[in-house]
Amino acid sequence: MTTSKNEILSKLRSQSVPKTELPDLQSIELSSQWVRYENPTEQFAEILASVGGQCIPVKNVDDVNQRLSELPAYQEAKNVCSQIAGCGQPNVSIPEITDPHDFENIDFAILPGKFGVAENGAVWISNAGGPARTLYFLSQHVALLVPASEIVNNMHQAYQKLEFAENGFGTFMSGPSKTADIEQSLVIGAHGARSLIVFLVEESF
């Protein structure tokens, strides 16, 4: 008995798709065909802004503290935590919290980012373990400190920087939480951080 399903599957099986060789990624890299930018930092800031985030270039942690003091979200925050020494005025001690769910009341988190990607405004974040990784997603507002020298052009370069010597946590984060599933209307902070600021810091921290 022939059914519509069998007929469709039969037609699909009868189609011959020419074999295509995979691209030589190394050759593409050498011939500079991957997307590159004249000013990766400016591109990173522009793309980050387009997805609801903000990029602020600063010289050092002292400059970060000054800029934080000017932010309404930071000024109004009751519960603040920081994983950057000397940055912010935290009143929540991260090492004392063992249950990740206890971070749900954090208003403002100051956290490290490894590097940024100009192509999509993403920041690679990681954590050696423990519950602190949830801060990136449960906190109401997040500030990431990223070395200003660590901005790559594209995801190909980004993947080359990743290291997986041991099991651990890592992901790319681009802008605050958002969704456009409902009536195609973009909603910021739908299921995570309501705002994201990336401080590009010149000096080491």
C-alpha positions as CSV (number, residue, x, y, z in Angstrom):
1,M,0.0,0.0,0.0
2,T,1.5,3.3,-1.1
3,T,1.0,6.2,1.3
4,S,1.9,9.9,0.9
5,K,4.6,9.4,3.4
6,N,6.2,6.5,1.5
7,E,5.9,8.4,-1.8
8,I,7.7,11.4,-0.3
9,L,10.5,9.3,1.2
10,S,10.9,7.4,-2.0
11,K,11.4,10.6,-4.0
12,L,13.9,11.9,-1.5
13,R,15.9,8.7,-1.7
14,S,16.0,8.9,-5.4
15,Q,17.7,12.3,-5.4
16,S,21.4,12.2,-5.8
17,V,23.2,15.1,-4.1
18,P,26.7,15.8,-5.4
19,K,29.5,15.3,-2.9
20,T,31.1,18.5,-1.8
21,E,34.5,18.7,-0.2
22,L,34.8,20.4,3.1
23,P,36.6,23.8,3.0
24,D,40.2,24.0,4.0
25,L,39.9,26.3,7.0
26,Q,43.6,26.8,7.3
27,S,43.8,28.0,3.7
28,I,40.9,30.4,4.2
29,E,42.5,31.8,7.3
30,L,45.8,32.4,5.4
31,S,44.0,34.1,2.5
32,S,42.3,36.4,5.0
33,Q,38.8,35.4,3.8
34,W,37.5,35.3,7.4
35,V,35.7,38.5,8.4
36,R,38.1,41.1,9.8
37,Y,37.6,44.7,11.0
38,E,39.8,47.8,10.7
39,N,39.0,48.5,14.4
40,P,37.8,45.3,16.2
41,T,37.1,47.3,19.4
42,E,34.7,49.7,17.8
43,Q,33.0,46.9,16.0
44,F,32.6,45.0,19.3
45,A,31.1,48.0,21.0
46,E,28.7,48.6,18.1
47,I,27.4,45.1,17.9
48,L,27.1,44.8,21.7
49,A,25.0,48.0,21.7
50,S,22.8,46.5,19.0
51,V,21.9,43.6,21.2
52,G,21.1,45.7,24.2
53,G,24.5,45.8,26.0
54,Q,27.0,48.6,26.6
55,C,30.7,48.8,26.1
56,I,32.8,51.2,28.1
57,P,36.6,51.5,27.5
58,V,38.5,52.4,30.7
59,K,42.2,52.5,31.8
60,N,42.1,50.5,35.1
61,V,39.9,49.2,37.9
62,D,39.8,52.7,39.5
63,D,38.2,54.0,36.4
64,V,35.7,51.1,36.5
65,N,34.8,52.1,40.1
66,Q,34.2,55.7,39.0
67,R,31.9,54.6,36.2
68,L,30.0,52.2,38.4
69,S,29.3,55.0,40.9
70,E,27.6,56.9,38.1
71,L,25.3,54.0,37.1
72,P,21.7,54.1,38.5
73,A,21.5,50.3,38.5
74,Y,24.6,50.1,40.7
75,Q,23.6,53.0,42.9
76,E,20.2,51.4,43.6
77,A,21.6,47.8,44.1
78,K,21.0,46.4,47.6
79,N,23.0,43.1,47.1
80,V,26.3,43.5,45.3
81,C,29.0,40.9,44.7
82,S,32.3,41.1,42.8
83,Q,34.9,38.6,41.6
84,I,37.3,41.3,40.7
85,A,39.7,42.4,43.5
86,G,39.2,46.1,44.5
87,C,36.3,46.5,42.1
88,G,33.0,47.8,43.5
89,Q,31.8,47.7,47.0
90,P,30.4,44.2,47.4
91,N,28.3,43.3,50.4
92,V,27.8,39.6,49.5
93,S,30.6,37.2,50.0
94,I,30.7,34.7,47.1
95,P,32.8,32.0,48.9
96,E,30.2,31.8,51.8
97,I,27.5,30.8,49.4
98,T,27.4,27.1,48.5
99,D,23.9,26.8,47.0
100,P,23.7,28.5,43.5
101,H,20.0,29.3,44.1
102,D,21.1,31.7,46.9
103,F,22.4,34.1,44.2
104,E,18.9,34.8,43.0
105,N,18.7,38.0,45.0
106,I,21.9,39.6,43.6
107,D,21.1,43.0,42.2
108,F,24.5,43.7,40.7
109,A,27.4,41.4,39.9
110,I,30.9,42.4,38.8
111,L,32.5,39.5,37.0
112,P,35.5,38.7,34.7
113,G,35.3,38.0,31.0
114,K,38.2,36.3,29.1
115,F,37.9,37.9,25.7
116,G,35.5,39.5,23.3
117,V,34.5,38.8,19.7
118,A,34.0,41.8,17.4
119,E,31.9,39.8,14.9
120,N,28.9,39.3,17.3
121,G,29.7,41.3,20.5
122,A,30.1,38.1,22.5
123,V,32.3,37.6,25.6
124,W,33.8,34.3,26.6
125,I,33.1,33.6,30.3
126,S,34.3,30.7,32.4
127,N,34.6,29.6,35.9
128,A,36.8,27.1,37.7
129,G,33.8,25.6,39.5
130,G,31.5,26.2,42.3
131,P,28.2,28.1,42.3
132,A,29.6,31.5,41.1
133,R,28.9,30.7,37.4
134,T,25.2,31.3,38.1
135,L,25.9,34.9,38.8
136,Y,26.2,35.6,35.1
137,F,22.6,34.6,34.6
138,L,20.7,35.1,37.9
139,S,21.9,38.6,38.7
140,Q,19.7,41.5,37.8
141,H,22.5,43.5,36.4
142,V,26.0,42.3,35.2
143,A,29.2,44.1,34.6
144,L,32.0,42.2,32.9
145,L,35.7,43.3,33.0
146,V,37.5,42.2,29.8
147,P,41.2,43.0,28.9
148,A,41.1,45.7,26.2
149,S,43.8,43.8,24.3
150,E,41.6,40.6,24.1
151,I,39.2,41.5,21.3
152,V,39.3,39.1,18.3
153,N,37.8,39.6,14.9
154,N,35.7,36.5,14.5
155,M,34.5,33.3,16.0
156,H,37.2,31.3,14.1
157,Q,39.8,33.2,16.1
158,A,37.7,32.9,19.2
159,Y,37.6,29.1,19.0
160,Q,41.4,29.0,18.6
161,K,41.7,30.8,22.0
162,L,39.7,28.2,23.8
163,E,41.4,25.7,26.1
164,F,39.8,22.5,27.5
165,A,42.6,20.9,29.4
166,E,40.2,20.1,32.2
167,N,36.4,19.8,32.6
168,G,34.9,23.1,33.4
169,F,32.3,25.7,32.6
170,G,32.5,28.1,29.6
171,T,30.1,29.9,27.2
172,F,29.7,33.0,25.1
173,M,27.6,35.8,26.5
174,S,26.4,38.6,24.2
175,G,24.2,41.3,25.7
176,P,21.6,41.0,28.5
177,S,18.9,38.3,28.4
178,K,16.3,38.9,25.7
179,T,13.5,37.2,23.8
180,A,11.4,38.1,20.8
181,D,9.2,35.0,20.8
182,I,6.0,36.9,21.9
183,E,4.4,38.9,19.1
184,Q,7.9,39.5,17.6
185,S,8.5,42.1,20.2
186,L,12.0,42.3,21.7
187,V,12.0,42.0,25.5
188,I,15.2,42.7,27.4
189,G,15.8,40.9,30.7
190,A,13.2,38.2,30.0
191,H,15.0,35.3,31.7
192,G,18.3,36.6,33.0
193,A,20.3,39.7,33.4
194,R,18.4,42.9,32.7
195,S,21.5,44.8,31.7
196,L,25.1,44.0,30.7
197,I,28.0,46.4,30.7
198,V,31.4,45.3,29.3
199,F,34.3,47.4,30.6
200,L,37.3,47.0,28.3
201,V,40.2,47.6,30.7
202,E,43.7,48.6,29.4
203,E,45.7,47.7,32.5
204,S,45.8,44.2,34.0
205,F,43.4,43.3,36.8
